[in-house]
Amino acid sequence: MLSSYDAWMQPPWPGNRLKNLSRHIRDGTTPPENLPTYDEVMLWYNDLAAQVQQKISGLDWSPLLGSNSIEVSSRPKTIDTLRQKLLREPSTPLPSVQDIAGVRFDAEMSLAQQDAVAVAIAGMYGQGRECVKDLRATPHSGYRAVHVWLRLPARVEVQVRTHLQSAWANAYEAAADFMGRDIRYGQLPSNSTHRRMVKSMQTVSIEQITPTEQRRDAIEYELLRLQEDSAGAPLYRQQLQDMLEAELAQRREAERGIRDALQSIHDQFRSLKRSV
């Protein structure tokens, strides 16, 4: 039996009408009067995303993340990005597009904490690990994150990202707005300067951010193991703990430097876009 919350999330249009609308959005044609408008559909999906955002924001995340800052936001696709997706995937009707309603969960956290957050979000909606999609080992054009594909009466995608993954994604999105959105899907710009910039940003994600996050994960695991392991000389354990905590502090400072540099790149691309 559906709860009132789930019943509210039921789309007010039959699936065949949304499928027909997806064809008109893809082809850029005016839908007939018996179909909902794009604005009506996006407003509904925006409300759905906002409801999911509110539920995730309302959970106490401190047992998992301590006092680390968390940012939860939501947004629907724009008609341009939705049309591009429907053109890339013409056999996928609008109701089957996973990320029309999108929520982002960004926080300073380790990879292990990122996994735990994704599983917790899935569990909030009675769904298991099968809806958690790990994009870190096989990044898309450098994009790394963990996605939760919620199968509600309509689909919602929750992007769970560390603060470095988020900063990189935001900078790359700004680069795509300036150099062409196809760079998000594996294509490189024809302009040689732009091509080098794109490759450089992808290298930052794969060869700088990835090992940085993996090393932080390893340090935090070792610190946890030390706390749980009472064997060995206490003095040695304390010295090892002090050494690991010092390295962790240095790495967190380095992460802030990477994040600030990516924010600067983001701002530069936004400025270039405005000046065109």
C-alpha positions, 0 to 999 in steps of 0.5 A: 500500500502506498503512503500518502507521500508515495501517492503524492509522487505518482505522475499525474499523466499516463505513461504513454502521454509522457512518452509522446511528449518525449518525442516532441521534446526530442524533435523540437516540435509543438506537442498537441493540446492533449499532452502536458507541456514541458513546463508542467512536467518539469514543475512536477519533477522539480517538486519531486526532487525538492521533496527528496532533497528535503527528506535527505536534508532532514536526516541527522548525518552526524553519526556518519560525517561528524561535523563536516559541512553538507550541501544537499541541492536539487534541480530538474533538467533544462529543456536543452539538456533533456533534448540532448539526452533524448537525441543521444538515447532515442529509444529511451522515453521520458519516463525512463530518463533517470535524472530528470529529477536530480538531487546532489549530496556534496560533503567533505568525506572519505570514500568509505563515508561516501559509500555509507551515505549512498547506501543510507539514502537507498535505505531511506526509500526501502531500496538496496545496493542494487540502485547504487552506481559507483562511477569512481572506478570507471569515470565518465570523461573524468567525472567521478561520483556515486549515484543512487538511482531511486525507483520511486513512482517516478525516477530520481537520481541522487549524486553523492560526491566528495567535496573534491569530486563536486568541485571538479564536476562544477569546474568541468560543467563550466568548461562544457558550457564554454567549450561545448557540452559534448566534452561531458560525453567523451568527445574532445573539442576541435580547437587544440587549446581547448582540447589540451584544457579538457585533457588536463582537467580529466588528468586532474580528476584521475591522476590527482584527485583519485589517489588523493582520496584513496590515500585519505581513505587508507589513513582513516582506515588505519586510524580506525584499526589502531583505535580498535586494536589493543595489541602492541606497544602503547608507545608505538601505537601512539607514535603511529597514530600521531604520524597518521593524524599529522599526514591526514591534516596535511592532506586535508589542507592539500584538498582545500588547495585543490578545491580552491584551484578548481573553484578558480577554474570554474569562475574563469570559465563562467567569466569567459562564457559571459564575455562571449 
